Amino acid sequence: MNKATKGAIAAGAAAVLLLGGLGSLAVWNDSETLGGGTITSGDLSLALVPNSVAWFDASEDVNGGVDLPIADIANFRIVPGDVVAYTAQFDIEAEGNNLTANLTADTSSVIAGTLPNSQQLADAINTSVTASGAVSGPLPTTGDGAAVISAPNSAAENQRLTVRVEFTFDVTTGDAPGTGTDAQNQNINLANFTLDLTQIRPLVP
């Protein structure tokens, strides 16, 4: 091999070494899968217990505080000052360690019926809702929320609530001059009246 050839070979080898220096040097490494577990969401549902609906005349000044059963609410003729109560049982399935809920009656669907001027009666009816039987005590209807499971146990609990919604006919109806016949011979439609159970997440101060 002549000197020119040897020089070319040496120059080529140097180029290879220089190019190799532009990369990174491999080092040992390892990885392992973490045993993290599973995250599972809870649930909140409300179901009417079949055949549990009942209506009562709850006018204390007439009945002495005793609820009198109303066989057919459609045939009951309400007058100013009367209170009629709807009662029913509902099964709540509530699962979640930090689950709080609030119970409300949605009366926005309580609308005037088919008889003339029935909006007067709809405007004169006030509603309130209460519920008892939850594990943590009565569910509030004020928006504050209450735990509907027994923390810290996150197992599903079917809780049977007794719900009571009262419809009060404003006793002052007809008091104002010229309104003596207001809300007479009218009706309201309760077909779409709903009960809502809603999760409440308190705001952090």
Protein Blocks (a to p, Z undefined) as FASTA:
>chain_A
ZZklmmmmmmmmmmmmmmmmmmccddddddddddebjcddddddddddehkaccddfbfk
lnnopacddfblmlpccdehiacddddddddddedfklccdddddfklmccdfbghklmm
mmmpccddddehifnbpcdfeonopafbdcfbfbdcdddddddddddddfkgokaghilm
goiaiacdfklgccdddddddddZZ
